Amino acid sequence: MPFGLQVTGRFRGDQELLDAAEAMEQAFANIPGLQRPRPDIGKLAKPTIDFKSIVTHPPLQAAFAES
């Protein structure tokens, strides 16, 4: 299951925060369920469009006629 993690740090503590985030990423790298997902470059190189339109249905004409 995908999850997100937000880390926050002290004011002007950017380097400390980045070091902590890097340490967590390294620790998670050895755990299959927690490691960072790697994109499938082959699939991204050949994108496919799976939809015909972003419109799911036409507007109802009766609703506009009564207004």
Summary of the structure (lengths in Angstrom):
residues: 67
radius of gyration: 22.8
end to end distance: 46.5
largest distance: 62.4
contacts: 78
relative contact order: 0.08
helix: 37%
strand: 0%
